[in-house]
Every structure is written in structure tokens, then in C-alpha cells.
């Protein structure tokens, strides 16, 4: 698989002001922990799933687990400001899941992931999802030791988000347009969202899915299977 740019916190969108004389990097400690996570999970594909609240991340994780449970060993770390409801939903469909309650924080930090790894059994796990807190701003700056970052953008949100929140799309390898079954009923253009996302990040992939109706889920699952195989192949040649 192609080598993503690490740490994610160092990637800045066009137009950002760089302060070359800054000696204190507030994200340096997070990046150090993220590097430790990446080394600890060197044989697991880690995908950080980000989005606004209500984009359908949890439903996507549930439906992915149902479809890939016989092909991959999956686990999910779920971030939420206050409740454990999402982890309960995962476990109800048989997915190995652990809730990270951030206590009101608007993002997950690497040290939360490192601590969580002591409380979830990842023996034999091929793919670990990190379902981040719903937010297109704060999570963009925090590298969690992931191999891939996926941003989910619901058709109900509007197609202008990639330019409004460029850092999230700059640091993502894939844009998933969710709730695609609603596209005939809402003013959302997949083509416009994809164009804006690629102007921010020319390397980003784009796909549209409906977790509830199943549209695009085969493409999504095949993409995941391919990425897992790429990770395994990279370990064999390392």
C-alpha cells in the first residue's frame, strides 16, 4: 500500500500560515504516542473514521461488520463525548467493540487510544476501526496511529464541506458520501463534493454508499479487503 504522510498533524491546507520560528509544537506529544500505537499495531490495519455528528458512521460500522465477519476479524474503538450507546450497538451485531468516553472533548487523542488498547483483545484482528467523535474540525489535527483516515460526509449535510473544512479532507485517504439513497431528495452533488475534495487533496478516493439500502457497500467492503491485503503484503516485504 502507498505510504501515507505521517504525522497527520503536520499536514496543512493551502493558505495556512506557517510559523517557522515556533519552538513549541503542541501536537508533538500526541504524535509521539501515535508513533508508539503504529508500532504496537504494526500487523493490524487501523482506519480512523471521521465525520460530522449523524453522518451514519455507527450504522456503517454495523453493516460492515455483518458483511465482512466471515472474511475479516474486525474490532472497533468508538469515541463519544458522554455515552456508550454506539459500542452497545456494535456488540449487538457481534462486533468486538470498546467505548472511549471523552468526557465532553470534541475529538479522540492518541493517548486515549493507547490506554484503550489495554482493555480490548486484538488477538488475530485484521482491521481495527476507530470511530472518532462527530466533528470535522478538531479530529483532523490528531494523528491516532492510523494507517488510513476515512471521512464520511452525509448527503444531508451539503456538498460544500470539503472546502469549508479542508484540513479534514487533506488528511483523509477516502471520502465516503453516506446516505446515498437520499440523493434524489436533497440538494447534494457527489460530483461537486468530489471535485472540491480533490482540489484540496488530489489523492483522495471518493465513493457513495447507502448503509441501509446497501448501495455501494460491495465497493466499500472490497476496498477494505484490498487495503488489508496491502498491509499484509507490506509486512511480508518489509
N, C-alpha and C positions, 0 to 999 in steps of 0.2 A: 504494500500500500504506500501511497505517496506520503512523505514526511510532513506533517502539519507544522506550522510555526509555533514554537513554544518560547516563553510562556505567553498565553493569550493576553495577559495584562499589558504586554509591550506593544500590541498591535493598535494603531491609532488610525481613525478615519481621516480622509483628506480634509485639510483645513484646520486640523488640531494644532494647537500651539505647543511646540516642544521647548522645554526649558533645559538647555544643555548644562547649566551650572547648578542644577538641582542635585544635592548630595544625598537627600533622604528619599528613598523610594518607599512609599507607604505600602506598596504591594509586594515588596521584596520578601517579607516573611511568608506571605501566602504562597509565593512562587516556590520558595524553598520546600514548603510542605507538599505542594503539588508535585514537585520532582520526586519526593520520597514516595508518594502514592503511586506515581507512574512506575517506579522501580519495584514497589511491592506487588503491583498488579500487572507485571510485565507479560504474563501469559493470559490475560483477560482483556477482551475488547471493552473499553469503557466509553460510553456515549452519554454526554451531558445534554439533556433535552430542556430547552428554554422556550418561554413564550409569555404572553400576557395571561392574566387570570381568565379561566373559562374557555381556553382555546381547544380543549379536548385532549390534553396530554394524558390524563389518567385513563380515559377511555381508550386512547391509542395504545397505551401500555397493556391494558387488559386484553384488547383484541389481538395484539402482537403475541402476547403470551399464549393465548388459545391456539393461534395458528402455528407457532414455532415450538411448542412444548415438546414435540416428538423429535425435533431436529436439533434444538439447542438447549443447553442448560442456562436458563435466564435467572437474573436476580435484579431487584430494583431498590435503590435508596431514594426515598421520597421526602422532599423538603416541603414544609408547610409552616406558616407563622405560628399557628396555635393548636391544630387538631391532628389526630392520627387517622382521619377518615379515609384518606387516599390509600394508605397502607392496608387498611382493612379491606378496601375494595380489591386490591391486588391479591390478598390472601384468599379472598372468596372465590377467585378463579384459579387458585393453586399456584400462584407466583410467589417465590421466595422474596419477601419484602421487609424492609425496616424503615420506620418513620424517623425522620430528623425534624424535630420541632425547633424552629429557630427563635422562638420567644418574641415574635414580632419583627425580627430582622427581615429585610426585603430580599435577601439572597442567601445562598449557601457559601461558606468559605471552606478552604481546603482542610483546615484543622477539624471541621465538623465531620468531613468525610473520613479523615484518618481515624478519628475516635470511633466512628460508626463501624469501621472495618473490624473492630474487636468484638462486635456484637451481632455479626451476621456471618453465617457459614458460606464461604465462597468456594469450597472444595469442588473442583470439577466444573465450575461455572465458565461458560464460554463468553457470555455477554452480560455486562453489568450496566444497566441504565441508571443514571442519576436524574430524577425528575426534579428540576430546580423550582424554586419559588416563582410564582407567576409575576413576571416583571421583565420588561425589555431594556431596562437601564442598568441597574446595579449588577446583575449576574454577568453582564458582558465583560466586566473588568477582572473577574476572579477565575483564574485557572484552577480547576479541580482535579488535575491529573488525568483528564480525559484524553482519549485518542481522537475523538470526533465530537464536535458540537453541532447539534441539530436545533434549528429554531422553527417552532410551529407557529404559523400565522393563520388564524381562522378567517374564513370567508366573510364572517360577520363583522370583522374588525375594520375593514377598509384596506385598499391596496397600496396606500401611501406610506406604510410603516417602515420599509427599508431605508428610505431617505430621512425619515424623522428620527430613527434610532439606528444610525449607521454602524455604530461600533458592534452591536449585536450581530448584524449580518456580515460585517467584515470578518468577525472571528468564528463564523459558522461554516461548516463544510456542506451543509444541506439545508434548504428551505423547504419545509413541508406546509403546503396550503391545506388546512384541515376543513372539515365540514363542507366538502366539495359538493355534496348533494344539495346544498342551499344556493349554489352559484346561479341557477336560473332566477332566483327570487331576490337577490341582493346586488347592489351596485359595486361589484368586485371584479376586477380583471386580473386573471392569473398572469396574463402576458405582461401587463403593466407592472405588477409586483415583481415578476421575474426580471424584467428589464432594469428596474430600479436597483434590485438586489445585485445584479451583475455589474451595474455601474459602480456600486460600492465595492463589490468583490467579484471580479471576473471568473474566479474559480468555483464559485458556489453552484451546486446542483439544485434543481428545483423539481418537485413533484407535487401533484394534487391528490388528496385521498379523502375518503369518507369512511371513518371507522365504523359507523353504524350501518351503512349500506354496503360496505365492502369495496367500493370503487377505489382502485389504486393500491389496495392492500397487498396484492400479489407483488407489485413493483416494489413496494416498501420492504416487504419481507425478503424478497430476492436481493435487494440492496444490502440488507443487514447480513444475510448469509454470505454474500460476496466479501463484505468487509471483515467478517470473522475469519474467512479463509485467507484473506490478505494478511491479517495479523498473524495467523499461524504460520503462513509461508515466510513471513519476515523473520519470525523466530528461528525457523529452520535454517535460514541462510545467514543468520547473524553470527 
